[in-house]
Amino acid sequence: GAVVSQHPSWVICKSGTSVKIECRSLDFQATTMFWYRQFPKQSLMLMATSNEGSKATYEQGVEKDKFLINHASLTLSTLTVTSAHPEDSSFYICSAAVTGTSGTSVYGEQYFGPGTRLTVT
Amino acid sequence: AQSVTQLDSHVSVSEGTPVLLRCNYSSSYSPSLFWYVQHPNKGLQLLLKYTSAATLVKGINGFEAEFKKSETSFHLTKPSAHMSDAAEYFCVVGGGAQKLVFGQGTRLTINP
C-alpha cells in the first residue's frame, strides 16, 4: 500500500529556533500534500494544502510566515516552524493524496504519515 | 460548510461485544464520508469510505458503516470487538478541494 513517512518522529527545540519536518511519499507520487496539527486529545486541524511546484494554500488563522511549506517534488513536502514558541508544541501530521491514472486525484485517498511530535521548551 | 459531530468522546465495550461509534454530518451537497482509525504513535488508517454508491459500506477489520441521508448519520459498527480495536476513531467529511474535515474523535476502549 501507499506509505508516507515523516522525519523526525519527535523533536525538542528551544524557543526561538526553527524546526523542519519532512513528509515523504515512499512508493507513489503525490501532487498534493496536506499538513495537519493535532493538540493532545483533540482532532486534526488542517493547516495548509501543498501542491507540487506551487505555493501552499493556508487555512484561515494559520500564519504562513511562521509555518513555511515547501513542496519541491512529487514525493517530498517540508514544514518549517520558524521562531518556535512553546505554544507551537503539538503533533504535526502530513498526508499525501494519490493521483489517479487519469491524472486526477482519487478523492479521499489520503495517506497519512505517522506524525511528528514537536516540543518547544 | 461541511462538518461532522461525533456523539461520543469515549466508548467502552467488552471484548466480543458489538461496537457502535456514532457520527452525524452536515453538508450542503452530497457528501463523501470516511472513518479513520488512529492507533497510539501511528499514522491514521482509512477504515472505509462512502462516495454515493452503496449506502452500506464495508471496510477493513470487520468494520462497516451505513449512510442514512434522512438522519444525516454515518455510524460505524463492528459485530464483535477485539482488543486490537482499541484506538481513536475519526469520522471525516470531504470538505471540497480534496480537503478533509475531521470530527472530534471517539476513543474506543476494549475491556477484556
Interface residues (C-beta under 8 A of the other chain):
Chain A: V4 T32 F34 Q42 S43 L44 M45 L46 T49 I93 S95 A97 S105 Y107 G108 E109 Q110 Y111 F112 G113 P114 G115
Chain B: S32 F34 Y36 N41 K42 G43 L44 Q45 L46 K49 T51 F90 G94 A97 Q98 K99 L100 V101 F102 G103 Q104 G105
